């Protein structure tokens, strides 16, 4: 089967301390880091074995925190990007780690979802990292949470980034009616698809590919249909993908995050992002 797997290990810390992010307050101890390293290694080995099962896989690392500051995530991406049955390996990252290792990636299969955090890094430093990926022809998107305090920084970054780099903006939804009409116009100029993210989609009982050919894997191997649905549908290493796969309507009342609603067929977002759905690059911007 052809499947997409989101992987989230045991780390829950970040080298940034963004005020709106709960994981910036955590610091993992040596035991947690060792556990996470073993879990990532187990996952990579499992993926390797899936070639003989006939599965084709797209993989997305979205850790609670920053993964690329840890060597095992970099090594995992390199190894996975060279596997014949892996169509894509992507990661959500703040791009704070050195990028010399990306020379060893297969640029045709690797991709980055780069989150920009004004106030946590200098624009010039973040831009330098973006240009390093661009020079290597590794696909990536750039984006940020659309809080008003970041508007000027986002506008500046958009002006300087190469025109073919897609910028997304996550709507800030912690406060109801946060944006004025002028705010929405401004953010839509930065991200033509901002309004898609600003909506909370009614999802209960609706069709979703999550649990059918999209799976959310926790470090120990437990699998959830969706990252917001706490119910466990099985164990990756014990059950395998074929046994886990089933049509499952959404059990949540709303879907409000990109990595969730992109898998609702009725929204037809494949037509917007095409083969770059995971790393969030709109096809009409490439």
Sine and cosine of phi, psi and omega as CSV:
sin_phi,cos_phi,sin_psi,cos_psi,sin_omega,cos_omega
0.00,0.00,0.32,-0.95,0.09,-1.00
-0.98,-0.21,0.83,-0.55,-0.12,-0.99
-0.64,-0.76,0.42,-0.91,0.10,-0.99
-0.91,-0.40,0.77,-0.64,0.01,-1.00
-0.86,-0.52,0.82,-0.57,0.18,-0.98
-1.00,-0.07,0.75,-0.67,-0.05,-1.00
-0.87,-0.50,0.75,-0.66,0.05,-1.00
-0.70,-0.71,0.90,-0.44,-0.04,-1.00
-1.00,0.05,-0.45,-0.89,-0.14,-0.99
-1.00,-0.03,-0.26,0.97,-0.02,-1.00
-0.92,0.38,0.57,-0.82,0.02,-1.00
-0.58,-0.82,0.67,0.74,-0.03,-1.00
-0.68,-0.73,0.33,-0.95,-0.03,-1.00
-0.60,-0.80,0.44,-0.90,0.06,-1.00
-0.99,0.10,-0.01,1.00,0.12,-0.99
-0.95,-0.31,0.31,-0.95,0.01,-1.00
-0.76,-0.65,0.80,0.60,0.02,-1.00
-0.84,0.54,0.73,-0.69,-0.09,-1.00
-0.91,0.42,-0.42,0.91,-0.04,-1.00
-1.00,-0.02,0.01,1.00,-0.08,-1.00
-0.93,-0.36,0.83,-0.55,-0.02,-1.00
-0.94,0.35,-0.40,0.92,-0.10,-0.99
-0.99,0.14,-0.22,0.98,0.02,-1.00
-0.94,0.33,-0.23,0.97,-0.04,-1.00
-1.00,-0.02,-0.10,1.00,-0.08,-1.00
-0.99,-0.14,0.44,-0.90,0.14,-0.99
-0.67,-0.74,0.90,-0.44,-0.04,-1.00
-0.96,0.27,0.63,-0.77,0.06,-1.00
-1.00,0.06,0.10,-1.00,-0.07,-1.00
-0.88,0.48,-0.57,0.82,0.00,-1.00
-0.91,0.42,-0.69,0.73,0.01,-1.00
-0.91,0.41,-0.66,0.75,0.01,-1.00
-0.90,0.43,-0.65,0.76,0.02,-1.00
-0.90,0.43,-0.65,0.76,0.04,-1.00
-0.89,0.46,-0.70,0.72,-0.02,-1.00
-0.90,0.44,-0.66,0.75,0.00,-1.00
-0.87,0.49,-0.70,0.71,0.03,-1.00
-0.90,0.43,-0.64,0.77,-0.01,-1.00
-0.91,0.42,-0.68,0.73,0.03,-1.00
-0.89,0.46,-0.67,0.74,0.03,-1.00
-0.88,0.47,-0.64,0.77,0.04,-1.00
-0.90,0.44,-0.66,0.75,0.00,-1.00
-0.90,0.44,-0.71,0.71,0.00,-1.00
-0.88,0.48,-0.68,0.73,0.01,-1.00
-0.90,0.43,-0.63,0.78,0.04,-1.00
-0.89,0.45,-0.70,0.71,0.02,-1.00
-0.85,0.53,-0.68,0.73,0.00,-1.00
-0.84,0.54,-0.64,0.77,-0.04,-1.00
-0.95,0.31,-0.26,0.96,-0.08,-1.00
-0.97,0.25,-0.23,0.97,0.04,-1.00
-0.88,0.47,-0.67,0.74,-0.01,-1.00
-0.95,0.32,-0.29,0.96,0.07,-1.00
-1.00,0.08,-0.14,0.99,0.02,-1.00
0.99,0.11,0.23,0.97,-0.01,-1.00
-1.00,0.06,0.58,-0.81,0.17,-0.99
-0.92,-0.39,0.76,-0.65,-0.20,-0.98
-0.81,-0.58,0.60,-0.80,0.23,-0.97
-0.89,-0.46,0.73,-0.69,-0.17,-0.98
-0.82,-0.58,0.64,-0.77,0.00,-1.00
-0.69,-0.73,0.88,-0.47,0.09,-1.00
-1.00,0.03,0.88,-0.48,0.09,-1.00
-0.76,-0.65,0.97,0.24,-0.06,-1.00
-0.94,0.34,0.37,-0.93,0.19,-0.98
-0.97,0.24,1.00,0.05,-0.05,-1.00
0.83,-0.56,-0.41,-0.91,-0.04,-1.00
-0.95,-0.30,0.85,-0.52,-0.06,-1.00
-1.00,0.02,-0.58,0.82,-0.17,-0.99
-0.96,0.29,-0.11,0.99,0.15,-0.99
-0.97,0.23,-0.15,0.99,0.01,-1.00
-0.95,-0.31,0.78,-0.63,-0.13,-0.99
-0.84,0.54,-0.58,0.81,-0.10,-0.99
-0.93,0.37,-0.44,0.90,0.09,-1.00
-0.96,0.28,-0.62,0.78,0.04,-1.00
-0.90,0.43,-0.71,0.71,0.00,-1.00
-0.90,0.43,-0.62,0.79,0.01,-1.00
-0.89,0.45,-0.70,0.72,0.00,-1.00
-0.89,0.46,-0.66,0.75,0.01,-1.00
-0.88,0.47,-0.77,0.63,-0.05,-1.00
-0.89,0.45,-0.72,0.70,-0.04,-1.00
-0.90,0.43,-0.58,0.81,-0.06,-1.00
-0.92,0.38,-0.27,0.96,0.00,-1.00
-0.97,-0.23,0.09,1.00,0.04,-1.00
-0.99,0.12,0.75,-0.67,-0.11,-0.99
-0.88,0.47,-0.55,0.83,-0.08,-1.00
-1.00,-0.04,0.03,1.00,0.08,-1.00
-0.99,-0.10,0.88,-0.47,-0.01,-1.00
-0.99,0.16,-0.49,0.87,-0.05,-1.00
-0.32,-0.95,0.59,-0.81,0.20,-0.98
-0.73,-0.69,0.85,-0.53,-0.06,-1.00
-0.78,-0.63,0.29,-0.96,0.01,-1.00
-0.56,-0.83,0.56,-0.83,0.12,-0.99
-1.00,-0.01,0.83,-0.56,-0.15,-0.99
-0.48,-0.88,0.44,-0.90,0.09,-1.00
-1.00,-0.02,0.05,1.00,0.05,-1.00
0.87,0.48,0.48,0.88,0.01,-1.00
-1.00,0.10,-0.31,0.95,-0.03,-1.00
-0.99,0.16,0.39,-0.92,0.09,-1.00
-0.87,0.49,0.50,-0.86,-0.10,-1.00
-0.90,-0.43,0.20,0.98,0.01,-1.00
-0.88,0.48,-0.51,0.86,0.00,-1.00
-0.90,0.44,-0.37,0.93,-0.05,-1.00
-0.92,0.38,-0.22,0.98,0.09,-1.00
-0.88,0.48,-0.40,0.92,-0.03,-1.00
-1.00,-0.02,-0.06,1.00,0.04,-1.00
-0.97,0.25,0.45,-0.89,0.24,-0.97
-0.99,0.13,0.96,-0.27,-0.11,-0.99
-0.92,0.39,-0.22,0.98,0.01,-1.00
-0.99,0.12,-0.20,0.98,-0.02,-1.00
-0.83,-0.56,-0.34,0.94,-0.02,-1.00
-1.00,0.03,0.46,-0.89,0.03,-1.00
-0.38,-0.92,0.38,-0.93,-0.04,-1.00
-0.78,-0.63,0.66,-0.75,0.18,-0.98
-0.96,-0.28,0.98,-0.20,-0.14,-0.99
-0.99,-0.16,0.87,-0.49,0.00,-1.00
-0.99,-0.13,0.81,-0.58,0.01,-1.00
-1.00,-0.10,0.76,-0.65,-0.05,-1.00
-0.83,-0.56,1.00,0.08,0.05,-1.00
-0.83,0.56,0.67,-0.74,-0.06,-1.00
1.00,-0.09,-0.35,0.94,0.03,-1.00
-0.97,-0.23,-0.38,0.93,0.00,-1.00
-0.54,-0.84,0.42,-0.91,0.04,-1.00
-0.98,0.19,0.58,-0.81,-0.01,-1.00
-0.83,0.56,-0.70,0.72,-0.05,-1.00
-0.89,0.46,-0.62,0.79,-0.01,-1.00
-0.94,0.35,-0.69,0.72,0.02,-1.00
-0.91,0.42,-0.67,0.74,0.02,-1.00
-0.88,0.47,-0.63,0.77,0.03,-1.00
-0.86,0.51,-0.65,0.76,0.03,-1.00
-0.91,0.40,-0.67,0.74,0.04,-1.00
-0.87,0.49,-0.69,0.72,-0.03,-1.00
-0.92,0.38,-0.48,0.88,0.06,-1.00
-0.91,0.41,-0.66,0.76,0.07,-1.00
-0.92,0.38,-0.67,0.74,-0.02,-1.00
-0.88,0.48,-0.68,0.74,0.01,-1.00
-0.89,0.46,-0.57,0.82,-0.01,-1.00
-0.99,0.12,-0.03,1.00,-0.01,-1.00
0.87,0.49,0.56,0.83,0.09,-1.00
-1.00,-0.07,0.85,-0.52,-0.04,-1.00
-0.88,0.48,0.65,-0.76,0.06,-1.00
-0.36,-0.93,0.45,-0.89,0.17,-0.98
-0.91,-0.42,0.30,-0.95,0.00,-1.00
-0.76,-0.65,0.67,-0.74,0.04,-1.00
-0.26,-0.97,-0.02,-1.00,-0.07,-1.00
-0.34,-0.94,0.24,-0.97,0.16,-0.99
-0.97,0.25,0.74,-0.68,-0.10,-1.00
-0.99,0.11,0.85,0.53,0.12,-0.99
-0.98,0.18,0.53,-0.85,-0.10,-0.99
-0.86,0.50,-0.55,0.84,-0.02,-1.00
-0.90,0.43,-0.26,0.96,-0.02,-1.00
-0.99,-0.17,-0.07,1.00,-0.12,-0.99
-0.82,0.57,-0.75,0.66,-0.06,-1.00
-0.90,0.44,-0.66,0.75,-0.01,-1.00
-0.92,0.40,-0.63,0.77,0.00,-1.00
-0.92,0.39,-0.65,0.76,0.03,-1.00
-0.89,0.46,-0.67,0.74,0.01,-1.00
-0.90,0.43,-0.70,0.71,-0.01,-1.00
-0.89,0.45,-0.66,0.76,0.00,-1.00
-0.88,0.47,-0.61,0.79,0.00,-1.00
-0.91,0.41,-0.55,0.83,-0.13,-0.99
-1.00,-0.03,-0.50,0.86,-0.01,-1.00
-0.87,0.49,0.52,-0.86,0.13,-0.99
-0.81,0.58,0.57,-0.82,-0.09,-1.00
-0.88,0.48,-0.46,0.89,-0.05,-1.00
-1.00,0.04,0.10,1.00,0.10,-1.00
-1.00,-0.02,0.86,-0.51,-0.03,-1.00
-0.98,0.19,0.74,-0.67,0.08,-1.00
-0.94,-0.35,0.78,-0.62,0.08,-1.00
-0.94,-0.35,0.36,-0.93,0.08,-1.00
-0.75,-0.66,0.83,-0.56,0.10,-0.99
-0.99,0.12,0.80,-0.60,0.02,-1.00
-0.91,0.41,0.70,-0.72,0.07,-1.00
-0.99,0.11,0.92,-0.38,-0.16,-0.99
-0.93,-0.38,0.13,0.99,-0.03,-1.00
-0.93,0.36,-0.45,0.89,0.02,-1.00
-0.89,-0.46,0.79,-0.61,-0.02,-1.00
-0.92,0.39,0.63,-0.78,0.02,-1.00
0.82,0.57,0.66,0.75,-0.06,-1.00
-0.92,0.38,-0.57,0.83,-0.12,-0.99
-0.98,-0.18,0.62,-0.78,0.19,-0.98
-1.00,0.08,0.16,-0.99,0.07,-1.00
-0.87,0.49,-0.61,0.79,0.03,-1.00
-0.91,0.42,-0.62,0.78,0.05,-1.00
-0.87,0.50,-0.72,0.70,-0.03,-1.00
-0.90,0.43,-0.65,0.76,0.05,-1.00
-0.88,0.48,-0.69,0.72,0.00,-1.00
-0.88,0.47,-0.74,0.67,-0.05,-1.00
-0.93,0.37,-0.52,0.85,0.03,-1.00
-0.94,0.33,-0.47,0.88,0.10,-1.00
-0.93,0.36,-0.53,0.85,0.06,-1.00
-0.97,0.24,-0.70,0.72,-0.05,-1.00
-0.77,-0.64,0.97,-0.23,-0.04,-1.00
-0.84,0.54,-0.31,0.95,-0.02,-1.00
-0.95,-0.33,0.36,0.93,-0.01,-1.00
-0.85,0.53,-0.65,0.76,-0.05,-1.00
-0.89,0.45,-0.42,0.91,0.07,-1.00
-0.92,0.39,-0.57,0.82,-0.02,-1.00
-0.99,0.12,-0.43,0.90,-0.04,-1.00
-0.95,0.30,-0.21,0.98,-0.04,-1.00
-1.00,-0.04,0.63,-0.78,0.22,-0.98
-0.99,-0.12,0.90,-0.43,-0.11,-0.99
-1.00,0.07,0.78,-0.62,0.14,-0.99
-0.90,0.43,0.83,-0.56,-0.16,-0.99
-0.78,-0.63,-0.24,0.97,-0.09,-1.00
-0.85,0.52,0.81,-0.58,0.03,-1.00
0.98,0.20,-0.01,1.00,-0.05,-1.00
-1.00,0.01,0.37,-0.93,0.02,-1.00
-0.91,0.41,0.63,-0.78,0.07,-1.00
-0.45,-0.89,0.59,-0.81,0.01,-1.00
-0.97,0.24,-0.22,0.98,0.03,-1.00
-0.88,0.48,0.78,-0.63,-0.03,-1.00
1.00,-0.02,-0.25,0.97,0.04,-1.00
-0.98,-0.21,-0.84,0.54,0.12,-0.99
-0.70,-0.71,0.23,0.97,0.11,-0.99
-0.79,-0.61,0.78,-0.62,-0.10,-0.99
-0.71,-0.71,0.56,-0.83,0.01,-1.00
-0.94,-0.35,0.94,-0.35,-0.14,-0.99
-0.98,-0.22,0.78,-0.63,0.11,-0.99
-1.00,-0.03,0.36,-0.93,-0.15,-0.99
-0.76,0.65,-0.65,0.76,-0.05,-1.00
-0.98,0.21,-0.15,0.99,0.02,-1.00
0.93,-0.36,-0.13,0.99,0.06,-1.00
-0.90,0.43,0.62,-0.79,-0.06,-1.00
-0.86,-0.50,0.75,-0.66,0.10,-0.99
-0.93,-0.36,0.44,-0.90,0.09,-1.00
-0.89,0.45,-0.70,0.71,-0.09,-1.00
-0.61,-0.79,0.45,-0.89,-0.05,-1.00
-0.92,0.39,-0.36,0.93,0.02,-1.00
-0.99,-0.12,-0.26,0.96,0.02,-1.00
-1.00,0.00,0.91,-0.40,-0.13,-0.99
-0.97,0.24,-0.21,0.98,-0.04,-1.00
-0.94,0.34,0.68,-0.73,0.00,-1.00
-1.00,-0.05,0.77,-0.64,-0.03,-1.00
-0.99,-0.14,-0.14,0.99,0.03,-1.00
0.33,-0.95,-0.24,-0.97,-0.04,-1.00
-0.81,-0.58,0.82,-0.57,-0.11,-0.99
-0.84,0.54,-0.73,0.68,-0.13,-0.99
-0.99,0.16,-0.39,0.92,0.02,-1.00
-1.00,0.00,-0.67,0.74,-0.15,-0.99
-1.00,-0.08,-0.62,0.78,-0.07,-1.00
0.99,0.14,0.31,-0.95,-0.12,-0.99
-0.91,0.42,-0.67,0.74,-0.08,-1.00
-0.88,0.48,-0.68,0.74,0.00,-1.00
-0.95,0.32,-0.50,0.87,-0.01,-1.00
-0.97,0.25,-0.46,0.89,-0.15,-0.99
-0.96,0.29,0.78,-0.62,0.08,-1.00
-0.30,-0.95,0.49,-0.87,0.09,-1.00
-0.92,0.39,0.80,-0.61,-0.04,-1.00
-0.65,-0.76,0.91,-0.41,0.06,-1.00
-0.93,0.36,0.45,-0.89,-0.02,-1.00
-0.90,0.43,0.66,-0.75,0.04,-1.00
-0.98,-0.21,-0.07,1.00,-0.03,-1.00
-1.00,-0.06,0.48,-0.87,-0.03,-1.00
-0.95,0.33,-0.62,0.79,0.02,-1.00
-0.68,-0.73,0.38,-0.93,0.12,-0.99
-0.84,-0.54,0.88,-0.48,-0.16,-0.99
-0.83,-0.56,0.16,0.99,-0.06,-1.00
-0.81,-0.59,0.60,-0.80,-0.07,-1.00
-0.79,0.61,-0.73,0.69,-0.10,-0.99
-0.95,0.32,-0.11,0.99,0.11,-0.99
-0.99,-0.15,-0.84,0.54,-0.16,-0.99
-0.95,0.32,-0.30,0.95,0.04,-1.00
-0.90,0.43,-0.28,0.96,-0.03,-1.00
-0.99,-0.14,0.19,0.98,0.11,-0.99
-1.00,0.01,0.94,-0.33,-0.11,-0.99
-0.83,0.55,-0.55,0.83,-0.09,-1.00
-0.90,0.43,-0.36,0.93,0.00,-1.00
-0.99,0.15,-0.27,0.96,0.09,-1.00
0.80,0.60,0.67,0.74,-0.04,-1.00
-0.98,0.21,-0.19,0.98,0.13,-0.99
-0.87,0.49,-0.52,0.86,-0.01,-1.00
-0.95,0.30,-0.32,0.95,0.01,-1.00
-1.00,-0.02,-0.71,0.70,-0.13,-0.99
-0.97,-0.25,-0.29,0.96,0.05,-1.00
0.81,0.58,-0.73,-0.69,-0.03,-1.00
-0.97,0.26,-0.04,1.00,0.00,-1.00
-0.96,-0.27,0.41,0.91,-0.05,-1.00
-0.86,0.51,-0.70,0.72,-0.07,-1.00
-0.89,0.45,-0.73,0.68,-0.06,-1.00
-1.00,0.04,0.05,1.00,0.17,-0.98
0.91,0.41,0.77,0.64,0.09,-1.00
-0.92,-0.38,0.92,-0.39,0.00,-1.00
-0.92,0.38,0.74,-0.67,-0.06,-1.00
-0.90,0.44,-0.50,0.87,-0.02,-1.00
-0.98,0.22,0.01,1.00,0.02,-1.00
-0.96,-0.29,-0.03,1.00,-0.08,-1.00
-0.99,-0.16,0.00,0.00,0.00,0.00
